[in-house]
Amino acid sequence: MNGYYPVMLKLQGCRCIVVGGGPIAERKVLGLLEAGADQVTVIALDFTPQLEELARGGHIEAKARAYASEDTKAARLLFAATDQAELNRQIVLDGEQAGIWVNRADEAAAGTFINPSVVRRGELVIAVSASGASPALSSRIREELALQYGPEYIGSTARLKELRERVKLTIGDRRLRSEVLKLAACEAPKQSEEDGDIDVWIERLIAATDRRNT
């Protein structure tokens, strides 16, 4: 039992607070923005050039001051990403007392959640974790998955989403709908926006499903 429950969080409209302004905090911020977070606040005395640029562009809110325990009151997710172990420990304690999920960058097991290694291909998200036992292992597996699931999955996943919505409206039979969607998923790597009309694809999938069942 590793003690972690994997989950995908929708971060739009949720306040995410990152304490720290160095390279580690920057990586946390970039990961949040990539996941669609739109209310990211960074608290630190100094910021990396990229964090400053993100603040100027309105992508994040940067507060150039020391962390205060009251900061936890506004957060849904809290990240302790400073270069001071004692401060990170205090941030975790404050977050736990406030009932907030807290990630501690310098000692993952000391927080209440950890960040997995992630491969993103459009709406396809693949997350890998060794539960803090070996970040190097999860990074290696992430690199292998990135090669296996290349950029072509961006277009094919978008096509699958469009097809699923259309199938829900046009195919009433639940069994047939399920079989068509499974067959479409098998074809996903070969599909892109250049492969023709969605309705034509659906007709071909229905015909293929009928052949398999006769």
C-alpha positions as CSV (number, residue, x, y, z in Angstrom):
1,M,0.0,0.0,0.0
2,N,1.6,3.3,-1.1
3,G,-0.9,5.5,0.6
4,Y,-1.7,7.7,-2.5
5,Y,-5.0,8.0,-4.4
6,P,-4.5,9.2,-8.0
7,V,-6.9,11.9,-9.1
8,M,-7.2,14.5,-11.9
9,L,-8.1,18.0,-10.6
10,K,-10.0,20.7,-12.5
11,L,-8.1,23.9,-11.4
12,Q,-10.1,26.6,-13.2
13,G,-11.4,29.0,-10.7
14,C,-9.3,27.5,-7.8
15,R,-6.7,29.6,-6.0
16,C,-3.3,27.9,-6.2
17,I,-0.6,29.5,-4.0
18,V,3.1,28.8,-4.5
19,V,5.5,30.0,-1.8
20,G,8.9,30.5,-3.3
21,G,10.3,32.3,-6.3
22,G,13.2,30.1,-7.5
23,P,13.6,27.5,-10.2
24,I,11.6,24.8,-8.2
25,A,8.7,27.2,-7.7
26,E,8.9,28.1,-11.3
27,R,8.4,24.5,-12.4
28,K,5.4,24.2,-10.1
29,V,3.9,27.3,-11.6
30,L,4.5,26.2,-15.1
31,G,2.9,22.8,-14.3
32,L,-0.2,24.6,-12.9
33,L,-0.6,26.8,-15.9
34,E,-0.2,23.9,-18.3
35,A,-3.0,22.2,-16.4
36,G,-5.3,25.2,-16.9
37,A,-5.0,26.9,-13.5
38,D,-6.1,30.5,-13.9
39,Q,-5.7,31.8,-10.3
40,V,-2.1,31.3,-9.4
41,T,-0.4,33.4,-6.8
42,V,3.3,33.3,-6.1
43,I,4.7,34.6,-2.8
44,A,8.4,35.3,-2.5
45,L,10.9,38.0,-1.9
46,D,12.6,37.4,-5.2
47,F,11.4,35.8,-8.5
48,T,13.1,34.1,-11.4
49,P,13.0,36.1,-14.7
50,Q,10.3,33.8,-16.1
51,L,8.1,34.2,-13.1
52,E,8.5,38.0,-13.4
53,E,7.5,37.7,-17.1
54,L,4.5,35.6,-16.3
55,A,3.4,38.2,-13.7
56,R,3.8,41.1,-16.2
57,G,1.7,39.2,-18.7
58,G,-1.1,38.7,-16.2
59,H,-0.7,34.9,-16.1
60,I,0.1,34.8,-12.4
61,E,-0.1,37.2,-9.4
62,A,3.3,37.8,-7.8
63,K,3.4,39.1,-4.3
64,A,6.9,40.3,-3.4
65,R,6.8,39.7,0.4
66,A,7.4,37.1,3.0
67,Y,5.0,34.3,3.5
68,A,2.4,34.6,6.3
69,S,0.2,31.9,7.8
70,E,-2.9,33.8,6.8
71,D,-2.0,33.1,3.1
72,T,-3.4,29.6,3.4
73,K,-6.9,30.9,3.9
74,A,-7.3,31.9,0.3
75,A,-5.8,28.7,-1.2
76,R,-7.3,25.4,-2.6
77,L,-3.8,24.1,-3.3
78,L,-0.7,25.2,-1.5
79,F,2.9,24.6,-2.6
80,A,5.9,24.9,-0.3
81,A,8.7,25.5,-2.8
82,T,11.2,27.6,-0.9
83,D,14.9,26.8,-0.3
84,Q,14.3,26.8,3.5
85,A,13.4,23.5,5.0
86,E,12.0,25.0,8.2
87,L,9.8,27.4,6.3
88,N,8.5,24.6,4.1
89,R,7.7,22.6,7.1
90,Q,5.7,25.5,8.6
91,I,3.8,26.0,5.3
92,V,2.8,22.3,5.4
93,L,1.6,22.6,9.0
94,D,-0.4,25.8,8.2
95,G,-2.0,24.1,5.2
96,E,-2.9,21.0,7.1
97,Q,-4.5,23.1,9.9
98,A,-6.5,25.0,7.3
99,G,-7.6,21.8,5.6
100,I,-5.8,22.5,2.4
101,W,-3.9,20.1,0.2
102,V,-0.2,20.9,0.5
103,N,2.8,19.9,-1.7
104,R,6.3,20.1,-0.2
105,A,8.9,20.3,-2.9
106,D,11.9,19.4,-0.9
107,E,10.3,16.4,1.0
108,A,7.4,15.0,-0.9
109,A,6.3,12.6,1.8
110,A,5.9,15.4,4.3
111,G,3.1,17.0,2.3
112,T,-0.4,15.8,1.7
113,F,0.0,15.3,-2.1
114,I,2.7,14.7,-4.6
115,N,3.1,15.8,-8.2
116,P,3.5,13.0,-10.7
117,S,5.6,13.1,-13.8
118,V,3.3,14.1,-16.7
119,V,3.0,13.6,-20.4
120,R,0.5,15.9,-22.1
121,R,-0.8,15.4,-25.6
122,G,-3.7,17.9,-25.9
123,E,-6.5,16.5,-23.8
124,L,-4.6,13.2,-23.3
125,V,-2.8,13.3,-19.9
126,I,-0.6,10.5,-18.7
127,A,0.6,10.7,-15.1
128,V,3.3,8.5,-13.6
129,S,4.4,8.3,-9.9
130,A,6.7,6.1,-7.9
131,S,4.9,7.5,-4.7
132,G,8.0,9.5,-3.8
133,A,10.2,6.5,-3.7
134,S,12.2,7.3,-6.8
135,P,11.4,10.5,-8.8
136,A,14.2,9.4,-11.2
137,L,12.2,6.3,-12.0
138,S,9.0,8.1,-12.7
139,S,10.9,10.6,-14.9
140,R,12.4,7.8,-16.9
141,I,9.1,6.1,-17.4
142,R,7.6,9.5,-18.4
143,E,10.3,9.9,-21.1
144,E,9.5,6.4,-22.4
145,L,5.8,7.2,-22.6
146,A,6.5,10.5,-24.3
147,L,8.1,8.6,-27.1
148,Q,5.4,6.0,-27.3
149,Y,2.6,8.6,-27.2
150,G,3.9,11.3,-29.6
151,P,2.4,14.6,-30.8
152,E,0.1,12.7,-33.2
153,Y,-2.1,12.0,-30.2
154,I,-3.0,15.7,-29.9
155,G,-5.1,15.6,-33.1
156,S,-6.4,12.0,-32.7
157,T,-7.6,12.7,-29.1
158,A,-9.4,15.8,-30.3
159,R,-11.0,13.7,-33.0
160,L,-12.1,11.1,-30.5
161,K,-13.7,13.8,-28.4
162,E,-15.7,15.1,-31.3
163,L,-16.6,11.6,-32.4
164,R,-17.8,10.6,-28.9
165,E,-20.1,13.6,-28.7
166,R,-21.6,12.8,-32.1
167,V,-22.0,9.1,-31.3
168,K,-23.9,10.0,-28.1
169,L,-26.4,11.9,-30.2
170,T,-26.7,9.5,-33.1
171,I,-26.4,6.0,-31.8
172,G,-29.2,5.0,-29.4
173,D,-28.1,1.4,-28.9
174,R,-25.8,1.3,-25.9
175,R,-24.0,-1.8,-26.9
176,L,-23.3,-0.6,-30.4
177,R,-22.2,2.8,-29.0
178,S,-19.7,1.2,-26.7
179,E,-18.3,-1.0,-29.4
180,V,-17.9,1.9,-31.9
181,L,-16.1,4.0,-29.3
182,K,-13.8,1.1,-28.4
183,L,-12.9,0.5,-32.1
184,A,-12.4,4.3,-32.6
185,A,-10.0,4.4,-29.6
186,C,-8.0,1.5,-31.3
187,E,-7.7,3.6,-34.4
188,A,-6.9,6.8,-32.6
189,P,-3.1,7.1,-33.4
190,K,-3.9,6.9,-37.1
191,Q,-6.6,9.6,-36.9
192,S,-6.2,13.4,-37.3
193,E,-8.3,16.3,-38.6
194,E,-7.1,15.6,-42.1
195,D,-8.7,12.2,-42.1
196,G,-12.2,13.3,-43.3
197,D,-15.6,13.9,-41.9
198,I,-16.5,12.5,-38.5
199,D,-19.8,11.2,-39.7
200,V,-18.1,9.2,-42.4
201,W,-15.8,7.7,-39.8
202,I,-18.7,6.8,-37.6
203,E,-20.4,5.0,-40.5
204,R,-17.3,3.0,-41.2
205,L,-16.9,2.1,-37.6
206,I,-20.6,0.9,-37.4
207,A,-20.0,-1.2,-40.5
208,A,-16.9,-2.7,-39.1
209,T,-18.7,-3.4,-35.8
210,D,-21.5,-5.1,-37.7
211,R,-19.0,-7.3,-39.6
212,R,-17.4,-8.4,-36.3
213,N,-20.7,-9.4,-34.8
214,T,-21.9,-11.4,-37.8
